[in-house]
Amino acid sequence: MHGYTVSGEMTDDERERLILEHLPQVRLIARRIQARLPDSISIDDLVSTGVLGLISAIDHFDPVHNVKLKTYAEYKIRGAILDSLRGLDWAPRQKRRKSKQIEAAIAVAEQRLQCPPTEEDIAAELEIPLEKYHEWLVEIRGLNLASLEYAGSDQGKDLLHYLPDTGENLPSVLLERAELEKLLASNIALMPAIEKTVLSLYYHEELTLREIAQVVNLHESRISQLKSQAILRLRGQLAEQWPCTRGMVGA
């Protein structure tokens, strides 16, 4: 990979070269996001939006902060695509309502049982059969696209806003990041083993739902259900435990 100079010294040719060099990264991120969305969402639209994020990353990147351009670009590309999806409000209100109902049911059941509720507990709290609850989890696939970044009310902030845009290692930022990682780890540790496995394979190993299904010997639709349920558990817990208005760093 070619070297990269401070953005103020970058020539037009170097800027164009960097854009072309990182286009495959845009397509990869767009494909991964599109796989979790309805068929009506065009991959070309996601790529176009992602390119804008890439250009923003290149124009604002400063190697002085010892952060790789690829890492910084991934954050900006993904953020641009997610922002565009939120603006489109592509998800039907009925699906959003179901997602909120499940999240609330998990919180109520956990409070009542004083332990992570099972699928049967959640279905009972919703007063629907377990089979219907599984159908709901499949229906809301894609709604949780950014749920691990987002916690709080509709007027809240993404958890990614706690990370500095320039990569500066400010003590306050490092402290908040450590606290957030500790909180996530403690909540994930309490999850059922299969949900922990699905999250690890999906977010850490970056396997697709189909690949995870092959690893754990379950149907792909079942993996989708478990992933949705695990994310809703975390989202509800983070909304309660993480102070979304404290020490925020703008992205």
CYANA upper distance limits for C-alpha pairs under 8 A (distance plus 0.5 A):
  4 TYR  CA     63 PRO  CA      7.97
  5 THR  CA      9 GLU  CA      6.93
  5 THR  CA     10 MET  CA      6.62
  5 THR  CA     63 PRO  CA      7.87
  6 VAL  CA     10 MET  CA      7.04
  6 VAL  CA     61 PHE  CA      8.18
  6 VAL  CA     62 ASP  CA      6.15
  6 VAL  CA     63 PRO  CA      7.03
  6 VAL  CA     64 VAL  CA      8.28
  7 SER  CA     58 ILE  CA      8.06
  7 SER  CA     59 ASP  CA      6.63
  7 SER  CA     60 HIS  CA      7.19
  7 SER  CA     61 PHE  CA      6.97
  7 SER  CA     62 ASP  CA      6.82
 10 MET  CA     14 GLU  CA      6.68
 10 MET  CA     15 ARG  CA      7.03
 11 THR  CA     15 ARG  CA      6.71
 12 ASP  CA     16 GLU  CA      6.67
 13 ASP  CA     17 ARG  CA      6.62
 14 GLU  CA     18 LEU  CA      6.70
 15 ARG  CA     19 ILE  CA      6.82
 15 ARG  CA     58 ILE  CA      7.81
 16 GLU  CA     20 LEU  CA      6.76
 17 ARG  CA     21 GLU  CA      6.48
 18 LEU  CA     22 HIS  CA      6.70
 18 LEU  CA     58 ILE  CA      7.94
 19 ILE  CA     23 LEU  CA      6.69
 19 ILE  CA     54 LEU  CA      7.56
 19 ILE  CA     55 ILE  CA      7.18
 19 ILE  CA     58 ILE  CA      8.09
 22 HIS  CA     26 VAL  CA      7.27
 22 HIS  CA     54 LEU  CA      8.19
 22 HIS  CA     70 LYS  CA      8.24
 23 LEU  CA     27 ARG  CA      6.94
 23 LEU  CA     51 VAL  CA      7.75
 24 PRO  CA     28 LEU  CA      6.64
 25 GLN  CA     29 ILE  CA      6.76
 25 GLN  CA     74 GLU  CA      8.03
 26 VAL  CA     30 ALA  CA      6.56
 26 VAL  CA     47 VAL  CA      6.73
 26 VAL  CA     50 GLY  CA      6.24
 26 VAL  CA     51 VAL  CA      6.92
 26 VAL  CA     54 LEU  CA      7.87
 26 VAL  CA     74 GLU  CA      8.36
 26 VAL  CA     77 ILE  CA      7.15
 27 ARG  CA     31 ARG  CA      6.53
 27 ARG  CA     47 VAL  CA      6.39
 28 LEU  CA     32 ARG  CA      6.83
 29 ILE  CA     33 ILE  CA      6.79
 29 ILE  CA     74 GLU  CA      8.25
 29 ILE  CA     77 ILE  CA      8.18
 29 ILE  CA     78 ARG  CA      7.30
 30 ALA  CA     34 GLN  CA      6.45
 30 ALA  CA     43 ILE  CA      7.12
 30 ALA  CA     46 LEU  CA      6.13
 30 ALA  CA     47 VAL  CA      6.17
 30 ALA  CA     50 GLY  CA      7.58
 30 ALA  CA     78 ARG  CA      8.34
 30 ALA  CA     81 ILE  CA      8.18
 31 ARG  CA     35 ALA  CA      6.62
 31 ARG  CA     43 ILE  CA      7.24
 32 ARG  CA     36 ARG  CA      7.71
 33 ILE  CA     37 LEU  CA      7.42
 33 ILE  CA    145 LEU  CA      8.14
 34 GLN  CA     38 PRO  CA      8.25
 34 GLN  CA     41 ILE  CA      7.63
 34 GLN  CA     42 SER  CA      8.22
 34 GLN  CA     43 ILE  CA      6.73
 34 GLN  CA     46 LEU  CA      8.13
 36 ARG  CA    141 ARG  CA      7.12
 36 ARG  CA    142 GLY  CA      5.38
 36 ARG  CA    145 LEU  CA      7.79
 37 LEU  CA     41 ILE  CA      7.17
 37 LEU  CA    141 ARG  CA      7.83
 37 LEU  CA    142 GLY  CA      5.51
 38 PRO  CA    142 GLY  CA      8.03
 41 ILE  CA     45 ASP  CA      8.14
 42 SER  CA     46 LEU  CA      7.12
 43 ILE  CA     47 VAL  CA      6.69
 44 ASP  CA     48 SER  CA      6.63
 45 ASP  CA     49 THR  CA      6.77
 46 LEU  CA     50 GLY  CA      6.49
 46 LEU  CA     81 ILE  CA      6.50
 47 VAL  CA     51 VAL  CA      6.60
 48 SER  CA     52 LEU  CA      7.23
 49 THR  CA     53 GLY  CA      7.13
 49 THR  CA     77 ILE  CA      8.32
 49 THR  CA     80 ALA  CA      6.77
 49 THR  CA     81 ILE  CA      6.18
 49 THR  CA     84 SER  CA      7.79
 50 GLY  CA     54 LEU  CA      6.71
 50 GLY  CA     77 ILE  CA      5.20
 50 GLY  CA     78 ARG  CA      7.29
 50 GLY  CA     80 ALA  CA      6.45
 50 GLY  CA     81 ILE  CA      6.10
 51 VAL  CA     55 ILE  CA      6.64
 51 VAL  CA     77 ILE  CA      7.43
 52 LEU  CA     56 SER  CA      6.71
 52 LEU  CA     77 ILE  CA      7.95
 52 LEU  CA     80 ALA  CA      7.78
 53 GLY  CA     57 ALA  CA      6.68
 53 GLY  CA     73 ALA  CA      7.85
 53 GLY  CA     76 LYS  CA      5.54
 53 GLY  CA     77 ILE  CA      4.82
 53 GLY  CA     78 ARG  CA      8.05
 53 GLY  CA     79 GLY  CA      7.85
 53 GLY  CA     80 ALA  CA      5.73
 53 GLY  CA     81 ILE  CA      8.28
 54 LEU  CA     58 ILE  CA      6.75
 54 LEU  CA     73 ALA  CA      6.09
 54 LEU  CA     74 GLU  CA      8.31
 54 LEU  CA     76 LYS  CA      6.90
 54 LEU  CA     77 ILE  CA      5.90
 55 ILE  CA     59 ASP  CA      6.59
 56 SER  CA     60 HIS  CA      6.59
 56 SER  CA     76 LYS  CA      7.79
 57 ALA  CA     61 PHE  CA      6.11
 57 ALA  CA     69 LEU  CA      8.25
 57 ALA  CA     72 TYR  CA      7.13
 57 ALA  CA     73 ALA  CA      5.67
 57 ALA  CA     76 LYS  CA      6.48
 57 ALA  CA     77 ILE  CA      8.37
 58 ILE  CA     69 LEU  CA      8.05
 58 ILE  CA     73 ALA  CA      7.79
 61 PHE  CA     69 LEU  CA      7.39
 61 PHE  CA     72 TYR  CA      8.06
 61 PHE  CA    166 THR  CA      7.81
 62 ASP  CA    166 THR  CA      7.84
 63 PRO  CA     67 VAL  CA      6.79
 63 PRO  CA     68 LYS  CA      7.76
 63 PRO  CA     69 LEU  CA      8.10
 65 HIS  CA    166 THR  CA      7.47
 65 HIS  CA    167 GLY  CA      6.45
 65 HIS  CA    168 GLU  CA      6.72
 66 ASN  CA    167 GLY  CA      8.26
 67 VAL  CA     71 THR  CA      7.62
 67 VAL  CA     72 TYR  CA      7.51
 67 VAL  CA    167 GLY  CA      6.92
 68 LYS  CA     72 TYR  CA      6.89
 69 LEU  CA     73 ALA  CA      6.30
 70 LYS  CA     74 GLU  CA      6.60
 71 THR  CA     75 TYR  CA      7.13
 72 TYR  CA     76 LYS  CA      6.96
 73 ALA  CA     77 ILE  CA      6.35
 74 GLU  CA     78 ARG  CA      6.48
 75 TYR  CA     79 GLY  CA      6.45
 76 LYS  CA     80 ALA  CA      6.54
 77 ILE  CA     81 ILE  CA      6.89
 78 ARG  CA     82 LEU  CA      6.66
 79 GLY  CA     83 ASP  CA      6.51
 80 ALA  CA     84 SER  CA      6.77
 81 ILE  CA     85 LEU  CA      6.85
 82 LEU  CA     86 ARG  CA      6.75
 82 LEU  CA    146 ALA  CA      7.77
 83 ASP  CA     87 GLY  CA      6.74
 84 SER  CA     88 LEU  CA      6.79
 85 LEU  CA     89 ASP  CA      6.90
 85 LEU  CA     90 TRP  CA      7.33
 86 ARG  CA     90 TRP  CA      8.07
 91 ALA  CA     95 LYS  CA      7.23
 91 ALA  CA     96 ARG  CA      7.48
 91 ALA  CA    143 LEU  CA      7.62
 92 PRO  CA     96 ARG  CA      7.15
 93 ARG  CA     97 ARG  CA      6.55
 94 GLN  CA     98 LYS  CA      6.78
 95 LYS  CA     99 SER  CA      6.74
 95 LYS  CA    139 GLU  CA      7.32
 95 LYS  CA    140 ILE  CA      6.14
 95 LYS  CA    143 LEU  CA      8.38
 96 ARG  CA    100 LYS  CA      6.82
 96 ARG  CA    140 ILE  CA      7.86
 96 ARG  CA    143 LEU  CA      7.70
 97 ARG  CA    101 GLN  CA      6.65
 98 LYS  CA    102 ILE  CA      6.66
 98 LYS  CA    136 TRP  CA      7.52
 98 LYS  CA    140 ILE  CA      7.92
 99 SER  CA    103 GLU  CA      6.71
 99 SER  CA    140 ILE  CA      6.90
 99 SER  CA    143 LEU  CA      8.19
 99 SER  CA    232 LEU  CA      8.35
100 LYS  CA    104 ALA  CA      6.57
101 GLN  CA    105 ALA  CA      6.56
101 GLN  CA    126 LEU  CA      8.06
102 ILE  CA    106 ILE  CA      6.65
102 ILE  CA    122 ILE  CA      7.93
102 ILE  CA    126 LEU  CA      7.85
102 ILE  CA    232 LEU  CA      7.97
103 GLU  CA    107 ALA  CA      6.92
103 GLU  CA    232 LEU  CA      5.99
103 GLU  CA    233 ARG  CA      7.26
103 GLU  CA    235 ARG  CA      8.23
103 GLU  CA    236 GLY  CA      6.51
104 ALA  CA    108 VAL  CA      6.70
104 ALA  CA    236 GLY  CA      8.02
105 ALA  CA    109 ALA  CA      6.45
105 ALA  CA    122 ILE  CA      6.41
105 ALA  CA    125 GLU  CA      6.21
105 ALA  CA    126 LEU  CA      6.73
106 ILE  CA    110 GLU  CA      6.47
106 ILE  CA    117 PRO  CA      7.14
106 ILE  CA    122 ILE  CA      6.31
106 ILE  CA    232 LEU  CA      8.46
106 ILE  CA    233 ARG  CA      7.11
106 ILE  CA    236 GLY  CA      8.32
107 ALA  CA    111 GLN  CA      6.66
107 ALA  CA    233 ARG  CA      8.27
107 ALA  CA    236 GLY  CA      7.08
107 ALA  CA    237 GLN  CA      8.15
108 VAL  CA    112 ARG  CA      6.68
108 VAL  CA    125 GLU  CA      8.33
109 ALA  CA    113 LEU  CA      6.45
109 ALA  CA    116 PRO  CA      8.44
109 ALA  CA    117 PRO  CA      6.49
109 ALA  CA    121 ASP  CA      7.21
109 ALA  CA    122 ILE  CA      7.06
109 ALA  CA    125 GLU  CA      7.12
110 GLU  CA    114 GLN  CA      5.87
110 GLU  CA    115 CYS  CA      5.88
110 GLU  CA    116 PRO  CA      5.86
110 GLU  CA    117 PRO  CA      5.99
111 GLN  CA    115 CYS  CA      7.97
113 LEU  CA    117 PRO  CA      7.60
116 PRO  CA    190 LEU  CA      7.38
116 PRO  CA    191 MET  CA      7.12
116 PRO  CA    192 PRO  CA      8.38
117 PRO  CA    121 ASP  CA      6.01
117 PRO  CA    122 ILE  CA      6.87
118 THR  CA    122 ILE  CA      6.83
119 GLU  CA    123 ALA  CA      6.61
119 GLU  CA    130 LEU  CA      7.78
120 GLU  CA    124 ALA  CA      6.58
120 GLU  CA    130 LEU  CA      6.71
121 ASP  CA    125 GLU  CA      6.69
122 ILE  CA    126 LEU  CA      6.78
123 ALA  CA    127 GLU  CA      6.52
123 ALA  CA    128 ILE  CA      5.98
123 ALA  CA    129 PRO  CA      6.66
123 ALA  CA    130 LEU  CA      5.97
123 ALA  CA    133 TYR  CA      6.27
124 ALA  CA    128 ILE  CA      6.73
124 ALA  CA    129 PRO  CA      7.81
124 ALA  CA    130 LEU  CA      8.37
128 ILE  CA    132 LYS  CA      6.76
128 ILE  CA    133 TYR  CA      7.08
129 PRO  CA    133 TYR  CA      6.89
130 LEU  CA    134 HIS  CA      6.78
131 GLU  CA    135 GLU  CA      6.89
132 LYS  CA    136 TRP  CA      6.82
133 TYR  CA    137 LEU  CA      6.92
134 HIS  CA    138 VAL  CA      7.00
134 HIS  CA    225 GLN  CA      6.90
135 GLU  CA    139 GLU  CA      6.70
136 TRP  CA    140 ILE  CA      6.81
137 LEU  CA    141 ARG  CA      7.11
137 LEU  CA    224 SER  CA      7.99
137 LEU  CA    225 GLN  CA      5.48
137 LEU  CA    228 SER  CA      6.59
137 LEU  CA    229 GLN  CA      7.40
138 VAL  CA    221 SER  CA      7.50
138 VAL  CA    224 SER  CA      6.92
138 VAL  CA    225 GLN  CA      6.15
138 VAL  CA    228 SER  CA      8.36
140 ILE  CA    144 ASN  CA      8.06
140 ILE  CA    228 SER  CA      8.06
141 ARG  CA    224 SER  CA      7.50
141 ARG  CA    225 GLN  CA      8.44
141 ARG  CA    228 SER  CA      7.08
143 LEU  CA    147 SER  CA      8.47
144 ASN  CA    148 LEU  CA      8.32
144 ASN  CA    228 SER  CA      7.26
144 ASN  CA    231 ILE  CA      7.40
144 ASN  CA    232 LEU  CA      8.14
146 ALA  CA    150 TYR  CA      6.65
147 SER  CA    151 ALA  CA      7.43
147 SER  CA    231 ILE  CA      7.18
147 SER  CA    232 LEU  CA      8.17
147 SER  CA    235 ARG  CA      6.69
148 LEU  CA    159 LEU  CA      8.36
148 LEU  CA    231 ILE  CA      7.30
148 LEU  CA    234 LEU  CA      7.80
148 LEU  CA    235 ARG  CA      7.02
149 GLU  CA    158 ASP  CA      5.80
149 GLU  CA    159 LEU  CA      5.24
149 GLU  CA    160 LEU  CA      6.31
150 TYR  CA    156 GLY  CA      8.46
150 TYR  CA    157 LYS  CA      7.17
150 TYR  CA    158 ASP  CA      4.92
150 TYR  CA    159 LEU  CA      6.05
150 TYR  CA    160 LEU  CA      8.42
150 TYR  CA    235 ARG  CA      7.83
151 ALA  CA    156 GLY  CA      7.61
151 ALA  CA    157 LYS  CA      7.71
151 ALA  CA    158 ASP  CA      7.15
151 ALA  CA    159 LEU  CA      7.44
151 ALA  CA    235 ARG  CA      6.36
151 ALA  CA    236 GLY  CA      8.06
151 ALA  CA    238 LEU  CA      6.48
151 ALA  CA    239 ALA  CA      5.32
151 ALA  CA    242 TRP  CA      8.37
151 ALA  CA    244 CYS  CA      7.86
152 GLY  CA    156 GLY  CA      5.85
152 GLY  CA    157 LYS  CA      7.84
152 GLY  CA    238 LEU  CA      8.29
152 GLY  CA    239 ALA  CA      5.20
152 GLY  CA    240 GLU  CA      8.36
152 GLY  CA    244 CYS  CA      7.32
153 SER  CA    239 ALA  CA      8.49
156 GLY  CA    244 CYS  CA      7.42
156 GLY  CA    245 THR  CA      8.37
157 LYS  CA    161 HIS  CA      7.26
157 LYS  CA    244 CYS  CA      7.20
157 LYS  CA    245 THR  CA      8.40
158 ASP  CA    162 TYR  CA      8.35
159 LEU  CA    163 LEU  CA      8.27
159 LEU  CA    244 CYS  CA      8.12
160 LEU  CA    251 ALA  CA      8.13
161 HIS  CA    248 MET  CA      7.03
161 HIS  CA    249 VAL  CA      6.09
161 HIS  CA    250 GLY  CA      5.97
161 HIS  CA    251 ALA  CA      5.76
162 TYR  CA    173 VAL  CA      7.44
162 TYR  CA    176 GLU  CA      7.92
162 TYR  CA    177 ARG  CA      7.90
162 TYR  CA    247 GLY  CA      8.18
162 TYR  CA    248 MET  CA      5.90
162 TYR  CA    249 VAL  CA      5.53
162 TYR  CA    250 GLY  CA      7.72
162 TYR  CA    251 ALA  CA      8.43
163 LEU  CA    167 GLY  CA      8.19
163 LEU  CA    173 VAL  CA      7.21
163 LEU  CA    177 ARG  CA      7.89
163 LEU  CA    249 VAL  CA      7.01
163 LEU  CA    251 ALA  CA      7.90
164 PRO  CA    168 GLU  CA      6.74
164 PRO  CA    169 ASN  CA      8.50
164 PRO  CA    173 VAL  CA      7.77
164 PRO  CA    249 VAL  CA      6.59
164 PRO  CA    250 GLY  CA      7.66
164 PRO  CA    251 ALA  CA      7.08
165 ASP  CA    250 GLY  CA      7.83
165 ASP  CA    251 ALA  CA      5.70
169 ASN  CA    173 VAL  CA      7.20
169 ASN  CA    174 LEU  CA      6.83
170 LEU  CA    174 LEU  CA      6.69
171 PRO  CA    175 LEU  CA      6.59
172 SER  CA    176 GLU  CA      6.73
172 SER  CA    247 GLY  CA      8.36
173 VAL  CA    177 ARG  CA      6.54
174 LEU  CA    178 ALA  CA      6.58
175 LEU  CA    179 GLU  CA      6.67
176 GLU  CA    180 LEU  CA      6.56
177 ARG  CA    181 GLU  CA      6.61
178 ALA  CA    182 LYS  CA      6.58
179 GLU  CA    183 LEU  CA      6.60
180 LEU  CA    184 LEU  CA      6.62
180 LEU  CA    242 TRP  CA      8.06
181 GLU  CA    185 ALA  CA      6.56
182 LYS  CA    186 SER  CA      6.65
183 LEU  CA    187 ASN  CA      6.76
184 LEU  CA    188 ILE  CA      6.55
184 LEU  CA    234 LEU  CA      8.10
184 LEU  CA    238 LEU  CA      8.38
185 ALA  CA    189 ALA  CA      6.54
186 SER  CA    190 LEU  CA      7.30
187 ASN  CA    191 MET  CA      7.44
187 ASN  CA    234 LEU  CA      7.40
187 ASN  CA    237 GLN  CA      8.01
188 ILE  CA    196 LYS  CA      6.92
188 ILE  CA    234 LEU  CA      7.98
189 ALA  CA    196 LYS  CA      8.02
191 MET  CA    195 GLU  CA      6.92
191 MET  CA    196 LYS  CA      6.67
191 MET  CA    230 ALA  CA      8.13
192 PRO  CA    196 LYS  CA      6.98
193 ALA  CA    197 THR  CA      6.72
194 ILE  CA    198 VAL  CA      6.71
194 ILE  CA    226 LEU  CA      8.31
195 GLU  CA    199 LEU  CA      6.73
195 GLU  CA    226 LEU  CA      6.39
195 GLU  CA    227 LYS  CA      7.14
195 GLU  CA    230 ALA  CA      6.32
196 LYS  CA    200 SER  CA      6.60
196 LYS  CA    230 ALA  CA      8.29
197 THR  CA    201 LEU  CA      6.60
198 VAL  CA    202 TYR  CA      6.46
198 VAL  CA    212 ILE  CA      7.47
198 VAL  CA    223 ILE  CA      7.62
198 VAL  CA    226 LEU  CA      7.79
198 VAL  CA    227 LYS  CA      6.83
199 LEU  CA    203 TYR  CA      6.28
199 LEU  CA    204 HIS  CA      8.02
199 LEU  CA    227 LYS  CA      7.09
199 LEU  CA    230 ALA  CA      8.02
200 SER  CA    204 HIS  CA      5.55
200 SER  CA    205 GLU  CA      7.01
201 LEU  CA    205 GLU  CA      5.19
201 LEU  CA    206 GLU  CA      6.59
201 LEU  CA    207 LEU  CA      6.24
201 LEU  CA    212 ILE  CA      7.15
202 TYR  CA    206 GLU  CA      5.22
202 TYR  CA    207 LEU  CA      5.49
202 TYR  CA    208 THR  CA      6.93
202 TYR  CA    209 LEU  CA      7.79
202 TYR  CA    212 ILE  CA      7.90
203 TYR  CA    207 LEU  CA      8.10
207 LEU  CA    211 GLU  CA      6.29
207 LEU  CA    212 ILE  CA      6.69
208 THR  CA    212 ILE  CA      6.72
209 LEU  CA    213 ALA  CA      6.61
209 LEU  CA    220 GLU  CA      6.47
209 LEU  CA    223 ILE  CA      6.84
209 LEU  CA    224 SER  CA      7.24
210 ARG  CA    214 GLN  CA      6.97
210 ARG  CA    220 GLU  CA      5.89
211 GLU  CA    215 VAL  CA      6.87
212 ILE  CA    216 VAL  CA      6.74
212 ILE  CA    220 GLU  CA      8.22
212 ILE  CA    223 ILE  CA      7.78
213 ALA  CA    217 ASN  CA      6.00
213 ALA  CA    218 LEU  CA      5.39
213 ALA  CA    219 HIS  CA      6.09
213 ALA  CA    220 GLU  CA      5.63
213 ALA  CA    223 ILE  CA      6.70
214 GLN  CA    218 LEU  CA      7.24
214 GLN  CA    219 HIS  CA      8.42
218 LEU  CA    222 ARG  CA      7.01
218 LEU  CA    223 ILE  CA      7.40
219 HIS  CA    223 ILE  CA      7.06
220 GLU  CA    224 SER  CA      6.83
221 SER  CA    225 GLN  CA      6.84
222 ARG  CA    226 LEU  CA      6.77
223 ILE  CA    227 LYS  CA      6.57
224 SER  CA    228 SER  CA      6.68
225 GLN  CA    229 GLN  CA      6.66
226 LEU  CA    230 ALA  CA      6.54
227 LYS  CA    231 ILE  CA      6.69
228 SER  CA    232 LEU  CA      6.72
229 GLN  CA    233 ARG  CA      6.75
230 ALA  CA    234 LEU  CA      6.93
231 ILE  CA    235 ARG  CA      6.48
232 LEU  CA    236 GLY  CA      6.58
233 ARG  CA    237 GLN  CA      6.78
234 LEU  CA    238 LEU  CA      6.45
235 ARG  CA    239 ALA  CA      6.56
236 GLY  CA    240 GLU  CA      7.03
237 GLN  CA    241 GLN  CA      6.59
238 LEU  CA    242 TRP  CA      5.68
239 ALA  CA    244 CYS  CA      8.39
244 CYS  CA    248 MET  CA      8.26
